């Protein structure tokens, strides 16, 4: 499900919403929240893996957690770490925590990320999933004006099939897509 592009916020208004976020590596509750993605991803990684935190936001924390585990992490965020050179590298893992629902061009962005993964690399996505049309009509998640696309389980199944990836579902809001090794 998508919001019509005419309803997208202007970049300055979108950034103003993100400026209100209070995310910090020093916040144990935020770390606990991110651990739903961090723990299953970290369990799949070799030591000293290279990663990309896509959509790192104003208070990068997931990257800090991976770096504490001995990994190297590059940051990308269109507002806070906009360096496009990160897409010229390859990574063992890429994380997107509460990001894909903000993408104006989700297929293009996800294909770009998938292309940056080495064979055997993993893409971890944390986002709330659409259950059905009835639930969507009452869903608070759609009311955030920066949320412009919404994913159902079938979307991730389709991505896995089209990429030849293995798909692991972790709880209600995390999926991990693993790129074939060769």
MARLO-368304 format. One record per residue (C-alpha): z, y negated, x. Coordinates in nm, 2 decimals. Each point is the difference from the previous one (the first is absolute). Layout:
! MARLO-368304
@z: Z | y: Y | x: X
...
! end
This chain:
! MARLO-368304
@z: 0.00 | y: 0.00 | x: 0.00
@z: -0.09 | y: -0.34 | x: 0.13
@z: 0.07 | y: -0.37 | x: -0.08
@z: -0.32 | y: -0.19 | x: -0.05
@z: -0.07 | y: -0.21 | x: 0.31
@z: 0.00 | y: -0.32 | x: -0.20
@z: 0.37 | y: 0.06 | x: -0.05
@z: 0.08 | y: 0.04 | x: 0.37
@z: 0.25 | y: -0.26 | x: 0.13
@z: -0.13 | y: -0.25 | x: 0.25
@z: 0.10 | y: 0.10 | x: 0.36
@z: 0.26 | y: -0.28 | x: 0.02
@z: 0.16 | y: 0.11 | x: -0.33
@z: 0.00 | y: 0.36 | x: 0.11
@z: 0.17 | y: -0.09 | x: 0.33
@z: 0.26 | y: -0.20 | x: -0.19
@z: 0.10 | y: 0.31 | x: -0.19
@z: 0.04 | y: 0.20 | x: 0.33
@z: 0.20 | y: -0.28 | x: 0.15
@z: 0.27 | y: 0.08 | x: -0.25
@z: 0.04 | y: 0.36 | x: 0.13
@z: 0.32 | y: 0.05 | x: 0.19
@z: -0.10 | y: 0.30 | x: 0.21
@z: 0.16 | y: 0.05 | x: 0.34
@z: 0.05 | y: 0.28 | x: 0.26
@z: 0.37 | y: -0.09 | x: -0.02
@z: 0.03 | y: 0.09 | x: -0.37
@z: 0.12 | y: 0.36 | x: -0.03
@z: -0.11 | y: 0.02 | x: -0.37
@z: -0.35 | y: -0.11 | x: 0.09
@z: -0.01 | y: 0.27 | x: 0.28
@z: 0.12 | y: 0.26 | x: -0.25
@z: -0.28 | y: -0.10 | x: -0.23
@z: -0.26 | y: 0.02 | x: 0.28
@z: 0.14 | y: 0.34 | x: 0.11
@z: -0.18 | y: 0.16 | x: -0.29
@z: -0.32 | y: -0.06 | x: 0.19
@z: 0.14 | y: -0.01 | x: 0.36
@z: 0.17 | y: 0.34 | x: 0.00
@z: -0.29 | y: 0.22 | x: -0.12
@z: -0.24 | y: -0.20 | x: 0.22
@z: 0.22 | y: 0.02 | x: 0.31
@z: 0.04 | y: 0.38 | x: -0.05
@z: -0.38 | y: 0.04 | x: 0.04
@z: -0.03 | y: -0.21 | x: 0.32
@z: -0.01 | y: 0.11 | x: 0.37
@z: 0.22 | y: -0.20 | x: 0.23
@z: -0.14 | y: -0.34 | x: 0.11
@z: -0.26 | y: -0.02 | x: -0.28
@z: -0.20 | y: -0.32 | x: -0.06
@z: 0.03 | y: -0.15 | x: -0.35
@z: -0.11 | y: -0.29 | x: -0.21
@z: 0.23 | y: -0.16 | x: -0.27
@z: -0.26 | y: -0.13 | x: -0.24
@z: 0.15 | y: -0.28 | x: -0.22
@z: 0.30 | y: -0.04 | x: 0.22
@z: 0.12 | y: -0.31 | x: -0.19
@z: 0.22 | y: -0.29 | x: 0.11
@z: 0.28 | y: 0.23 | x: 0.12
@z: -0.15 | y: 0.30 | x: 0.17
@z: 0.24 | y: 0.29 | x: -0.02
@z: -0.19 | y: 0.33 | x: -0.03
@z: -0.15 | y: -0.08 | x: 0.34
@z: 0.34 | y: -0.05 | x: 0.15
@z: 0.12 | y: 0.34 | x: -0.14
@z: -0.30 | y: 0.17 | x: 0.16
@z: 0.05 | y: -0.18 | x: 0.33
@z: 0.37 | y: 0.10 | x: 0.00
@z: -0.14 | y: 0.36 | x: -0.02
@z: -0.21 | y: -0.05 | x: 0.31
@z: -0.33 | y: -0.09 | x: -0.15
@z: -0.22 | y: -0.31 | x: 0.06
@z: -0.10 | y: -0.19 | x: -0.31
@z: -0.25 | y: -0.28 | x: -0.05
@z: 0.04 | y: -0.24 | x: -0.30
@z: -0.26 | y: -0.13 | x: -0.25
@z: 0.06 | y: -0.22 | x: -0.29
@z: -0.25 | y: -0.25 | x: -0.13
@z: 0.27 | y: -0.27 | x: -0.02
@z: 0.25 | y: 0.08 | x: 0.28
@z: -0.19 | y: 0.20 | x: 0.26
@z: -0.37 | y: -0.06 | x: -0.07
@z: -0.15 | y: 0.12 | x: 0.33
@z: -0.32 | y: 0.19 | x: -0.09
@z: -0.01 | y: 0.17 | x: 0.34
@z: 0.24 | y: 0.27 | x: -0.13
@z: -0.30 | y: 0.15 | x: -0.19
@z: -0.18 | y: 0.05 | x: 0.33
@z: 0.25 | y: 0.26 | x: 0.11
@z: 0.09 | y: 0.35 | x: -0.09
@z: 0.34 | y: 0.12 | x: -0.12
@z: 0.20 | y: 0.32 | x: -0.04
@z: 0.15 | y: -0.14 | x: -0.32
@z: -0.04 | y: -0.29 | x: -0.24
@z: 0.26 | y: -0.11 | x: -0.25
@z: -0.04 | y: -0.21 | x: -0.32
@z: 0.33 | y: -0.06 | x: -0.17
@z: -0.03 | y: -0.18 | x: -0.33
@z: -0.34 | y: -0.14 | x: 0.11
@z: -0.29 | y: 0.18 | x: -0.18
@z: 0.09 | y: -0.16 | x: -0.33
@z: -0.08 | y: -0.34 | x: 0.15
@z: -0.35 | y: 0.09 | x: 0.13
@z: -0.29 | y: -0.20 | x: -0.14
@z: -0.25 | y: 0.26 | x: 0.14
@z: 0.20 | y: 0.32 | x: 0.01
@z: -0.28 | y: 0.24 | x: 0.07
@z: -0.13 | y: -0.21 | x: 0.29
@z: 0.34 | y: -0.04 | x: 0.15
@z: 0.10 | y: 0.36 | x: -0.04
@z: -0.33 | y: 0.12 | x: 0.16
@z: 0.05 | y: -0.25 | x: 0.29
@z: 0.35 | y: 0.14 | x: 0.06
@z: -0.12 | y: 0.36 | x: -0.03
@z: -0.26 | y: -0.08 | x: 0.26
@z: 0.27 | y: -0.12 | x: 0.24
@z: 0.18 | y: 0.34 | x: 0.00
@z: -0.06 | y: 0.25 | x: 0.28
@z: -0.07 | y: 0.36 | x: -0.10
@z: 0.32 | y: 0.14 | x: -0.13
@z: 0.14 | y: -0.34 | x: -0.07
@z: 0.21 | y: -0.08 | x: -0.31
@z: -0.02 | y: -0.28 | x: -0.25
@z: 0.32 | y: -0.06 | x: -0.19
@z: -0.01 | y: -0.20 | x: -0.33
@z: 0.30 | y: -0.12 | x: -0.20
@z: -0.08 | y: -0.14 | x: -0.34
@z: 0.11 | y: 0.05 | x: -0.35
@z: -0.24 | y: 0.22 | x: -0.19
@z: -0.15 | y: -0.04 | x: -0.35
@z: 0.10 | y: 0.28 | x: -0.22
@z: -0.21 | y: -0.07 | x: -0.31
@z: -0.13 | y: -0.28 | x: -0.22
@z: 0.30 | y: -0.01 | x: -0.23
@z: 0.25 | y: -0.02 | x: 0.29
@z: -0.22 | y: -0.26 | x: 0.17
@z: 0.03 | y: -0.23 | x: -0.30
@z: 0.38 | y: -0.01 | x: 0.04
@z: 0.01 | y: 0.01 | x: 0.38
@z: 0.18 | y: -0.28 | x: 0.19
@z: -0.21 | y: 0.06 | x: 0.31
@z: -0.31 | y: -0.14 | x: -0.15
@z: 0.17 | y: -0.33 | x: -0.08
@z: 0.02 | y: -0.11 | x: 0.37
@z: -0.30 | y: -0.24 | x: 0.03
@z: -0.07 | y: 0.12 | x: 0.36
@z: -0.05 | y: 0.36 | x: -0.13
@z: -0.37 | y: 0.02 | x: -0.07
@z: -0.08 | y: 0.38 | x: 0.01
@z: 0.19 | y: 0.30 | x: -0.10
@z: -0.04 | y: 0.36 | x: 0.11
@z: 0.05 | y: 0.33 | x: -0.19
@z: 0.06 | y: 0.34 | x: 0.16
@z: -0.37 | y: 0.08 | x: -0.08
@z: -0.10 | y: -0.29 | x: 0.23
@z: 0.17 | y: 0.15 | x: 0.30
@z: -0.13 | y: 0.35 | x: -0.09
@z: -0.35 | y: -0.15 | x: -0.01
@z: 0.05 | y: -0.18 | x: 0.34
@z: 0.12 | y: 0.32 | x: 0.16
@z: -0.30 | y: 0.20 | x: -0.13
@z: -0.25 | y: -0.27 | x: 0.10
@z: 0.15 | y: -0.03 | x: 0.35
@z: 0.06 | y: 0.38 | x: 0.05
@z: 0.37 | y: -0.09 | x: 0.05
@z: 0.31 | y: 0.19 | x: -0.08
@z: 0.22 | y: -0.18 | x: -0.25
@z: 0.38 | y: 0.02 | x: -0.01
@z: 0.19 | y: -0.16 | x: -0.28
@z: 0.35 | y: -0.11 | x: 0.08
@z: 0.20 | y: -0.11 | x: -0.31
@z: -0.12 | y: -0.24 | x: -0.25
@z: -0.16 | y: -0.26 | x: 0.23
@z: -0.10 | y: 0.14 | x: 0.33
@z: -0.32 | y: 0.19 | x: 0.10
@z: -0.11 | y: 0.11 | x: 0.34
@z: -0.36 | y: 0.07 | x: 0.08
@z: -0.07 | y: 0.20 | x: 0.31
@z: -0.34 | y: -0.03 | x: 0.17
@z: -0.16 | y: 0.33 | x: 0.11
@z: 0.05 | y: 0.07 | x: 0.37
@z: -0.36 | y: 0.06 | x: 0.09
! end
